[in-house]
């Protein structure tokens, strides 16, 4: 197995997903996972409300800022701002295929311009002296990944980049929605494994289609790190296994007790932020999938939907109690019934 790296397990940047509230929650589930912001354009970082866009809780470390853009100087400006805010890493998006991103000529479009990507990475690194990473696809449209990806890696690495996150699918810039682009193009893990084999000095992180810790363990025999997106967001309890299984940290705490602590901390977080006019829904929406697939999960989501729009105090405790009171087989079930099913 390859050595333990800072990117051994990462939660992917997700639009309308990995905001500061989501990251605060995810950090309670795993102390070791590397967290990422939603993609922010360089223009938004430079010209927007920085405290609102970039603010984060110190507990989120290690946390990375993902930028979108294709102008080296603007990206350098935005990277410098991100460094000043305290982000541990600045990441360039070279994988998003959405129409909005394409209209700005960045994201996955940049797979066709490795020289420009290299220039952008160099500009950010020169300005900040900070860890600068890139997240890419293996190719776009009719490009041949066997030719395009090694060339992309070579040119961007020559500019000083040492850490690459690779979504092991092509992106199709026309004809597929962003959601379809995450699911329809076939996965090609072998090409990413070959990149690592042929570039042992680079840190290579695999993204795409990983849904379980078992899959992560298998992939980590070939690459330095893994990145989960929708699986981590939709079923966040899998993050509770990360520290022990991927980092060898003994939790020494029963699942039930850990969940009690997490729910208590999140209830306090909701209550504190509601006092400064943050809508509880903006926080608890990230927790809807915590018990996905388990008895009582619908009751959990239903109670969050009822309370999460208006009632900040103990909203999660009430949802947890509602879940555990569900009669699954003719008997009242204790919390241990549900926790033991995980």
C-alpha positions as CSV (number, residue, x, y, z in Angstrom):
1,X,0.0,0.0,0.0
2,X,1.2,3.5,-0.8
3,X,2.2,5.9,2.0
4,X,-0.3,8.0,3.9
5,X,-0.7,11.4,2.2
6,X,-2.5,14.6,3.1
7,X,-5.0,13.7,0.4
8,X,-5.6,10.1,1.3
9,X,-9.3,10.8,1.6
10,X,-11.1,13.9,0.3
11,X,-14.7,15.0,0.0
12,X,-15.2,16.5,-3.4
13,X,-16.2,20.1,-4.1
14,X,-19.9,20.1,-5.0
15,X,-22.0,23.0,-6.2
16,X,-24.9,23.7,-3.8
17,X,-23.4,21.1,-1.5
18,X,-20.1,21.7,0.2
19,X,-20.7,25.1,1.8
20,X,-19.4,26.0,5.2
21,X,-22.3,24.3,7.0
22,X,-21.8,21.1,5.2
23,X,-18.1,21.1,5.9
24,X,-18.6,21.8,9.6
25,X,-20.9,18.7,9.7
26,X,-18.5,16.6,7.7
27,X,-15.6,17.5,10.0
28,X,-17.5,16.1,12.9
29,X,-17.8,12.8,11.1
30,X,-14.1,12.6,10.2
31,X,-11.1,14.5,11.6
32,X,-8.8,13.5,8.8
33,X,-10.8,13.9,5.6
34,X,-9.7,16.8,3.4
35,X,-12.6,19.1,2.7
36,X,-13.2,21.4,-0.3
37,X,-15.4,24.4,-0.9
38,X,-17.9,24.7,-3.7
39,X,-16.2,26.0,-6.8
40,X,-15.9,29.8,-6.7
41,X,-15.0,31.8,-9.7
42,X,-11.9,34.0,-9.5
43,X,-14.1,37.0,-10.3
44,X,-16.5,36.2,-7.4
45,X,-13.6,35.9,-5.0
46,X,-12.0,39.2,-6.1
47,X,-15.2,41.3,-6.4
48,X,-17.8,39.5,-4.2
49,X,-18.6,39.5,-0.5
50,X,-15.5,37.7,0.7
51,X,-16.6,37.0,4.2
52,X,-19.8,35.4,3.0
53,X,-18.1,33.4,0.2
54,X,-14.9,32.4,1.9
55,X,-15.5,32.4,5.6
56,X,-15.2,29.1,7.4
57,X,-14.9,27.6,10.9
58,X,-11.4,26.8,12.1
59,X,-12.5,23.3,12.8
60,X,-12.7,22.6,9.1
61,X,-9.0,22.3,8.6
62,X,-7.6,20.8,6.4
63,X,-9.8,22.7,3.9
64,X,-9.2,23.7,0.3
65,X,-10.6,26.5,-1.8
66,X,-11.6,25.4,-5.3
67,X,-11.4,28.2,-7.9
68,X,-12.8,28.4,-11.4
69,X,-11.3,30.6,-14.1
70,X,-8.8,30.8,-17.0
71,X,-7.1,34.1,-16.5
72,X,-3.7,33.5,-14.8
73,X,-3.6,36.9,-13.1
74,X,-7.1,36.8,-11.8
75,X,-6.6,33.3,-10.5
76,X,-3.4,34.5,-8.8
77,X,-5.3,37.4,-7.2
78,X,-8.0,35.0,-6.0
79,X,-5.5,32.4,-4.8
80,X,-3.8,35.1,-2.7
81,X,-7.1,36.1,-1.2
82,X,-7.8,32.4,-0.4
83,X,-4.4,32.1,1.3
84,X,-5.0,35.2,3.4
85,X,-8.3,33.6,4.5
86,X,-6.4,30.6,5.8
87,X,-7.2,27.9,3.2
88,X,-4.7,25.0,3.3
89,X,-4.7,24.5,-0.5
90,X,-6.0,26.2,-3.6
91,X,-7.4,23.9,-6.3
92,X,-8.2,24.8,-9.9
93,X,-11.3,23.3,-11.5
94,X,-10.5,21.7,-14.9
95,X,-13.4,19.3,-14.8
96,X,-16.8,21.0,-14.5
97,X,-18.8,20.7,-17.8
98,X,-21.8,22.9,-17.0
99,X,-23.0,25.4,-19.5
100,X,-22.3,28.3,-17.2
101,X,-18.7,27.3,-16.8
102,X,-18.3,26.7,-20.5
103,X,-19.6,30.1,-21.2
104,X,-16.7,31.4,-19.2
105,X,-14.3,29.2,-21.1
106,X,-13.0,27.4,-18.0
107,X,-13.7,24.1,-16.2
108,X,-13.5,21.1,-18.4
109,X,-12.9,23.2,-21.5
110,X,-9.4,23.7,-20.2
111,X,-8.6,20.0,-20.8
112,X,-8.0,21.3,-24.4
113,X,-5.5,23.9,-23.2
114,X,-2.9,22.3,-21.0
115,X,-0.4,25.1,-21.7
116,X,-2.9,27.6,-20.3
117,X,-3.6,25.4,-17.3
118,X,0.2,25.3,-16.7
119,X,0.4,29.1,-16.9
120,X,-2.5,29.5,-14.4
121,X,-1.0,27.1,-12.0
122,X,2.4,28.8,-12.2
123,X,0.9,32.2,-11.6
124,X,-1.0,31.0,-8.5
125,X,2.1,29.3,-7.1
126,X,4.4,32.3,-7.8
127,X,2.0,34.7,-6.1
128,X,1.3,32.6,-3.0
129,X,4.0,30.0,-2.5
130,X,1.0,27.9,-1.4
131,X,0.0,24.3,-2.3
132,X,-1.8,24.6,-5.7
133,X,-3.6,21.5,-7.0
134,X,-5.7,20.7,-10.1
135,X,-8.9,18.6,-10.5
136,X,-9.4,17.4,-14.1
137,X,-11.2,14.8,-16.2
138,X,-9.3,12.2,-18.3
139,X,-10.4,14.0,-21.5
140,X,-13.3,15.8,-23.2
141,X,-15.5,15.0,-26.2
142,X,-13.7,13.1,-28.9
143,X,-10.3,13.4,-27.3
144,X,-8.4,10.1,-26.8
145,X,-7.6,9.9,-23.0
146,X,-4.6,7.6,-23.7
147,X,-3.0,10.5,-25.5
148,X,-4.6,13.5,-23.8
149,X,-4.2,12.7,-20.1
150,X,-0.5,11.9,-20.1
151,X,0.2,15.0,-22.1
152,X,-1.9,17.1,-19.8
153,X,-0.2,15.7,-16.7
154,X,3.3,16.2,-18.2
155,X,2.7,19.8,-19.2
156,X,1.1,20.9,-16.0
157,X,3.6,19.0,-13.8
158,X,6.5,20.7,-15.7
159,X,5.1,24.0,-14.4
160,X,5.6,22.8,-10.8
161,X,2.3,21.1,-10.0
162,X,2.7,17.9,-8.0
163,X,-0.8,17.0,-6.9
164,X,-3.5,16.0,-9.3
165,X,-7.1,15.0,-8.6
166,X,-8.4,13.0,-11.6
167,X,-12.1,12.3,-12.2
168,X,-11.8,9.0,-14.1
169,X,-14.4,9.9,-16.8
170,X,-14.5,11.9,-19.9
171,X,-16.6,15.0,-19.9
172,X,-18.9,15.8,-22.8
173,X,-19.3,19.5,-23.3
174,X,-22.5,19.1,-25.4
175,X,-25.4,16.7,-25.1
176,X,-25.0,15.7,-21.5
177,X,-26.1,17.6,-18.4
178,X,-23.6,18.0,-15.4
179,X,-25.5,15.2,-13.6
180,X,-25.2,12.9,-16.7
181,X,-21.6,13.8,-17.0
182,X,-21.1,12.3,-13.5
183,X,-22.8,9.1,-14.5
184,X,-22.9,8.3,-18.2
185,X,-19.3,8.4,-19.5
186,X,-17.7,5.1,-18.5
187,X,-15.2,5.0,-15.7
188,X,-11.6,4.3,-16.5
189,X,-9.6,3.7,-13.3
190,X,-6.8,2.0,-15.1
191,X,-5.7,5.1,-16.9
192,X,-5.4,6.9,-13.6
193,X,-3.5,4.0,-12.0
194,X,-1.1,4.1,-15.0
195,X,-0.6,7.8,-14.5
196,X,0.6,7.1,-10.9
197,X,2.7,4.2,-12.0
198,X,4.4,6.3,-14.7
199,X,4.8,9.4,-12.4
200,X,5.7,8.0,-9.0
201,X,6.8,11.4,-7.7
202,X,3.4,13.0,-8.3
203,X,0.5,12.7,-5.8
204,X,-2.5,11.2,-7.7
205,X,-6.0,11.2,-6.2
206,X,-8.7,9.2,-7.8
207,X,-12.3,10.6,-8.1
208,X,-15.4,9.2,-9.8
209,X,-17.7,6.3,-9.0
210,X,-16.3,5.6,-5.5
211,X,-19.2,4.8,-3.2
212,X,-17.8,2.8,-0.3
213,X,-14.8,2.6,2.0
214,X,-14.1,-0.9,0.6
215,X,-13.7,0.6,-2.8
216,X,-11.5,3.3,-1.4
217,X,-9.2,0.7,0.2
218,X,-8.8,-1.2,-3.1
219,X,-8.1,2.0,-5.0
220,X,-5.5,3.1,-2.5
221,X,-3.3,0.2,-3.5
222,X,-2.7,2.1,-6.8
223,X,-3.0,5.8,-6.0
224,X,-2.1,8.2,-3.2
225,X,-5.6,9.3,-2.4
226,X,-9.3,9.0,-3.1
227,X,-12.1,11.6,-3.4
228,X,-15.8,10.9,-2.9
229,X,-18.5,13.3,-3.9
230,X,-22.2,12.4,-4.1
231,X,-21.7,9.2,-2.0
232,X,-20.2,11.3,0.9
233,X,-22.9,13.9,0.6
234,X,-25.9,11.6,0.1
235,X,-24.8,9.1,2.8
236,X,-22.5,11.0,5.1
237,X,-22.3,8.4,7.8
238,X,-19.7,6.6,5.6
239,X,-17.4,9.4,6.7
240,X,-17.5,8.0,10.2
241,X,-15.4,5.0,9.1
242,X,-12.7,7.1,7.3
243,X,-10.4,7.8,10.2
244,X,-10.2,4.3,11.5
245,X,-10.1,2.3,8.3
246,X,-8.0,4.6,6.1
247,X,-5.9,6.4,8.7
248,X,-5.6,3.7,11.4
249,X,-7.1,5.8,14.2
250,X,-8.9,3.8,16.8
251,X,-12.1,5.6,17.6
252,X,-12.6,3.9,21.0
253,X,-16.2,5.0,21.0
254,X,-19.4,3.2,20.1
255,X,-21.3,4.3,17.0
256,X,-24.3,5.3,19.1
257,X,-22.2,7.5,21.4
258,X,-20.4,9.2,18.5
259,X,-23.7,10.0,16.9
260,X,-25.1,11.4,20.1
261,X,-22.1,13.7,20.3
262,X,-22.3,14.8,16.6
263,X,-26.0,15.5,16.9
264,X,-25.5,17.5,20.1
265,X,-22.8,19.6,18.5
266,X,-24.8,20.2,15.4
267,X,-27.8,21.2,17.4
268,X,-25.6,23.8,19.2
269,X,-24.3,25.0,15.9
270,X,-27.8,25.4,14.5
271,X,-28.9,27.3,17.6
272,X,-25.9,29.6,17.6
273,X,-26.2,30.5,13.9
274,X,-29.9,31.0,14.1
275,X,-29.2,33.8,16.6
276,X,-27.4,35.6,13.8
277,X,-30.3,35.1,11.3
278,X,-29.0,31.9,9.5
279,X,-32.0,29.9,8.4
280,X,-31.8,26.4,10.1
281,X,-32.7,24.8,6.8
282,X,-29.5,26.0,5.3
283,X,-27.7,23.8,7.8
284,X,-29.8,20.8,8.4
285,X,-30.4,20.1,4.7
286,X,-26.9,18.7,4.5
287,X,-27.9,16.1,7.2
288,X,-30.9,14.6,5.5
289,X,-28.9,11.6,4.3
290,X,-27.2,10.7,7.5
291,X,-29.4,7.6,8.0
292,X,-30.1,6.9,4.4
293,X,-31.2,3.3,3.9
294,X,-31.8,2.6,7.6
295,X,-35.1,2.0,9.4
296,X,-36.5,5.4,10.5
297,X,-34.6,7.4,7.8
298,X,-37.9,8.8,6.4
299,X,-39.0,9.9,9.9
300,X,-35.6,11.6,10.3
301,X,-35.9,13.5,7.1
302,X,-39.6,14.4,7.7
303,X,-38.9,15.8,11.1
304,X,-35.9,17.8,9.7
305,X,-38.2,19.2,7.0
306,X,-40.8,20.3,9.5
307,X,-38.4,21.8,12.1
308,X,-35.5,22.8,9.8
309,X,-37.3,25.7,8.3
310,X,-38.3,27.5,11.5
311,X,-37.4,25.9,14.8
312,X,-33.7,26.2,15.7
313,X,-33.6,24.6,19.2
314,X,-32.9,20.9,19.4
315,X,-34.1,20.3,15.8
316,X,-31.7,17.4,15.3
317,X,-32.4,15.8,18.7
318,X,-36.2,15.8,17.9
319,X,-35.5,14.2,14.5
320,X,-33.2,11.6,16.0
321,X,-35.8,10.7,18.6
322,X,-38.5,10.5,15.9
323,X,-36.3,8.1,13.9
324,X,-35.7,5.9,16.9
325,X,-39.3,5.7,17.8
326,X,-40.4,4.1,14.5
327,X,-41.9,0.7,15.0
328,X,-40.1,-1.4,12.4
329,X,-41.3,-4.9,13.3
330,X,-44.1,-4.6,15.8
331,X,-41.8,-3.5,18.6
332,X,-40.6,-0.1,19.7
333,X,-36.9,0.1,18.5
334,X,-34.1,1.4,20.6
335,X,-31.4,3.6,19.1
336,X,-29.0,0.5,19.2
337,X,-31.3,-1.2,16.7
338,X,-30.5,1.5,14.1
339,X,-26.9,2.0,15.0
340,X,-26.3,-1.7,14.8
341,X,-27.7,-1.7,11.3
342,X,-25.1,0.7,10.0
